[in-house]
Amino acid sequence: MMGSKLGVVTGRHVISVETLMLRVGTDSRWAYRHALTRPLRGESPDETARRLSGVAPGDPDTVLHSTSWRYEPDGKIVLTYAVCPDPSPWLPATEVPVLEITRGQAPAMPSPQSVTLANVVAHAVRHLAFLLAEDPVVARALSRHPRVGAALGPVTVSA
């Protein structure tokens, strides 16, 4: 259900929202800040991601986009949002030297055996590269940030 107000708990599963505030350094390498929390009562995941990242709903210069979800062994479902560019670039961030995607073992086994935060970041960057090429709203917002656009243009990821 897109746009619905999800409860914090669905059955035995706890829903969490994580945001990856993404930025590009002068060396064209990606870095990120990470935040994770549960939605407040009555708060949609989009609203939670905006709260975590400090992005206003009408911000024309920042892309906030749900890029993935994953199930964790403790029963948590994590919804991941990319936020680009990082609205607070002066805060410390973790650099990602190599964008490495993790994959499932077989076509009918899509969940990888292990997922690191760096893998999630790589997937989010690749997703933004797709949106830059295919979504005019995202392209317009990111066109205001030439360094981001340049870094997304040649996105390559390791398998």
C-alpha positions in Angstrom: 0.0 0.0 0.0 1.9 3.0 -1.2 1.4 6.1 0.8 -0.5 4.3 3.6 0.1 4.9 7.3 1.9 1.8 8.4 1.7 0.8 12.0 5.0 0.4 13.8 4.3 -3.3 14.4 2.6 -5.6 11.9 1.9 -9.0 13.5 5.3 -10.1 14.8 7.3 -7.7 12.6 8.6 -4.3 13.7 9.0 -1.7 11.0 12.0 0.6 11.0 12.9 3.4 8.7 16.5 4.2 7.9 17.8 7.1 6.0 21.1 7.3 4.1 22.0 11.0 3.7 24.3 10.8 0.6 27.0 13.2 -0.5 29.8 13.2 -3.1 33.3 14.3 -2.1 35.7 16.4 -4.2 37.2 13.1 -5.2 33.8 11.9 -6.6 33.6 9.2 -3.9 30.3 8.7 -2.1 29.9 9.1 1.6 26.8 8.8 3.9 25.3 9.5 7.2 22.9 6.9 8.6 19.9 7.2 10.9 17.5 4.5 11.9 14.2 4.8 14.0 10.7 3.5 14.2 7.8 5.7 12.9 5.9 7.6 15.5 2.2 6.8 16.0 0.3 7.9 12.9 3.5 8.8 11.0 4.1 7.4 7.5 7.5 6.0 6.5 8.0 9.0 4.2 7.3 11.4 7.1 9.7 9.4 9.3 12.4 9.7 6.7 11.9 13.4 6.4 12.0 13.8 10.2 15.2 11.8 10.4 16.9 13.7 7.6 15.6 17.2 8.3 14.1 17.6 4.8 10.9 19.6 4.4 8.1 18.1 2.3 8.3 20.9 -0.3 12.1 21.0 -0.6 12.8 21.3 -4.3 16.6 20.7 -4.0 16.8 17.4 -2.1 15.6 14.0 -3.3 14.1 11.7 -0.6 13.3 8.4 -2.1 12.5 4.9 -0.8 15.2 2.7 -2.4 14.8 -0.7 -0.8 13.6 -2.8 2.1 15.0 -5.8 3.9 14.0 -8.4 6.5 16.3 -8.9 9.4 16.6 -12.1 11.4 15.2 -10.5 14.5 11.9 -9.9 12.7 12.6 -6.3 11.8 11.6 -4.9 8.4 13.8 -2.0 7.5 12.6 0.5 4.9 15.6 2.4 3.4 15.4 5.9 2.1 18.1 7.7 0.1 18.4 11.4 0.8 20.5 13.3 -1.7 22.3 15.5 -1.4 22.9 15.3 2.3 21.1 18.3 3.8 23.8 18.6 6.5 27.1 18.2 4.6 29.1 19.7 7.5 28.4 16.7 9.7 30.8 13.7 9.8 30.1 11.0 7.2 31.4 7.5 6.3 33.1 7.2 3.0 32.3 4.2 0.7 35.5 3.5 -1.3 33.8 0.8 -3.5 30.1 0.6 -4.4 29.5 -3.2 -3.9 26.1 -4.7 -4.4 25.1 -8.0 -2.8 22.8 -10.4 -4.4 20.7 -13.5 -3.7 22.0 -16.9 -4.7 19.4 -17.8 -7.3 16.6 -16.2 -9.3 13.9 -17.4 -6.8 16.1 -16.5 -3.7 16.4 -12.7 -3.9 17.6 -12.1 -0.4 21.4 -12.1 0.0 22.8 -14.2 2.8 24.4 -11.1 4.3 23.9 -7.4 3.8 26.2 -4.7 5.0 25.3 -1.1 5.3 27.9 -0.4 2.5 25.9 -2.8 0.3 22.7 -0.9 1.1 24.4 2.4 0.2 25.6 1.0 -3.1 22.1 -0.1 -3.9 20.7 3.3 -3.0 23.3 5.1 -5.2 22.5 2.8 -8.1 18.8 3.4 -7.6 19.4 7.2 -7.7 21.4 6.8 -11.0 18.4 5.0 -12.5 16.0 7.8 -11.2 18.3 10.5 -12.6 18.0 8.9 -16.0 14.3 8.0 -15.8 12.4 10.4 -13.5 12.2 14.0 -14.6 11.3 15.2 -11.0 14.5 13.6 -9.6 16.6 14.8 -12.6 15.4 18.4 -12.1 16.3 18.3 -8.4 19.7 16.7 -8.9 20.5 19.0 -11.8 21.0 21.7 -9.1 23.9 19.7 -7.8 26.5 19.2 -10.6 28.9 17.1 -8.5 26.1 14.6 -7.6 24.9 14.4 -11.2 28.5 13.8 -12.4 29.0 11.1 -9.8 25.8 9.3 -10.7 26.4 9.4 -14.5 29.1 6.8 -14.5 27.9 4.7 -11.5 29.4 1.3 -11.6 29.1 -1.3 -8.9 31.0 -4.4 -8.1 29.2 -7.8 -7.8 
